[in-house]
Amino acid sequence: MTTWKPYNSGQTIGTLGAHGDKILRDEIKAVIARITIKQAEQYISVSCSIPGWIEHTRFFKEISDAQREYDLMKDELGKIVAVITSTNDQLKVWELISIFVRRFE
């Protein structure tokens, strides 16, 4: 199983995102899943995506909450990636995405 690696060799850390928020953590798995923590003036966001499957963002007031949820979300995204890359069982992928979204509303 592939591991999570810094996106773009970590060069995005500390840079500003499209909305002017600062990127704190940014990782990719199997070249298809990406998860990012960004800090704006009023909030911290955790965004994840698997192109063609899911894009999901959550907002937090405290960095500690965002960090904790980032790690939990990363684990669950890894399960989705494993199904996509090993079997491409679309029904199973959508089932896992549904569980993911309910858990991380």
For each residue, the residues with C-beta under 8 A, 3 or more apart:
1: 78 82
2: 29 30 81 85
3: 29
4: 27 28 29 35 74 78
5: 27 28 29
6: 9 10 13 26 27 28
7: 10 12 26 27 28 34 36
8: 11 12 26
9: 6
10: 6 7 13 26
11: 8 15
12: 7 8 15 23 26 36
13: 6 10 23 24 25 26
14: 22 23
15: 11 12 22 23
16: 20 21 22 23
17: 20 21 22 23 36 38
18:
19: 38 40
20: 16 17 40
21: 16 17 38 39 40 45
22: 14 15 16 17 38 39 40
23: 12 13 14 15 16 17 26 36 37 38
24: 13 37 38 39 44 63
25: 13 35 36 37 67 70
26: 6 7 8 10 12 13 23 34 35 36 37
27: 4 5 6 7 34 35 36 74
28: 4 5 6 7 31 33 34
29: 2 3 4 5 32 33 34 77 78 81
30: 2 33 81 84 85
31: 28
32: 29 50 51 81 84 85
33: 28 29 30 48 49 50 77 78 80 81
34: 7 26 27 28 29 48 49 50
35: 4 25 26 27 46 47 48 70 73 74 77
36: 7 12 17 23 25 26 27 46 47 48
37: 23 24 25 26 44 45 46 66 67 70
38: 17 19 21 22 23 24 44 45 47
39: 21 22 24 43 44 63
40: 19 20 21 22 43 44 45
41:
42:
43: 39 40 59 60 61
44: 24 37 38 39 40 59 60 61 62 63 65 66
45: 21 37 38 40 57 58 59 60 66
46: 35 36 37 57 58 60 66 69 70 73
47: 35 36 38 55 56 57 58
48: 33 34 35 36 54 55 56 57 73 74 77
49: 33 34 54 55 56
50: 32 33 34 53 54 77 80 81 84
51: 32
52:
53: 50 80 84 93 97
54: 48 49 50 80 97 100 101
55: 47 48 49
56: 47 48 49 100 101 104
57: 45 46 47 48
58: 45 46 47 66 69 73 104 105
59: 43 44 45
60: 43 44 45 46 63 65 66 69
61: 43 44 65
62: 44 65 66
63: 24 39 44 60 66 67
64: 67 68
65: 44 60 61 62 68 69
66: 37 44 45 46 58 60 62 63 69 70
67: 25 37 63 64 70 71
68: 64 65 71 72
69: 46 58 60 65 66 72 73 104
70: 25 35 37 46 66 67 73 74
71: 67 68 74 75
72: 68 69 75 76 104
73: 35 46 48 58 69 70 76 77 100 104
74: 4 27 35 48 70 71 77 78
75: 71 72 78 79
76: 72 73 79 80 96 99 100 103 104
77: 29 33 35 48 50 73 74 80 81 100
78: 1 4 29 33 74 75 81 82
79: 75 76 82 83 96
80: 33 50 53 54 76 77 83 84 93 96 97 100
81: 2 29 30 32 33 50 77 78 84 85
82: 1 78 79 85 86
83: 79 80 86 87 88 89 92 93 96
84: 30 32 50 53 80 81 88 93
85: 2 30 32 81 82 88
86: 82 83
87: 83 92
88: 83 84 85 93
89: 83 92 93
90: 93 94
91: 94 95
92: 83 87 89 95 96
93: 53 80 83 84 88 89 90 96 97
94: 90 91 97 98
95: 91 92 98 99
96: 76 79 80 83 92 93 99 100
97: 53 54 80 93 94 100 101
98: 94 95 101 102
99: 76 95 96 102 103
100: 54 56 73 76 77 80 96 97 103 104
101: 54 56 97 98 104 105
102: 98 99 105
103: 76 99 100
104: 56 58 69 72 73 76 100 101
105: 58 101 102
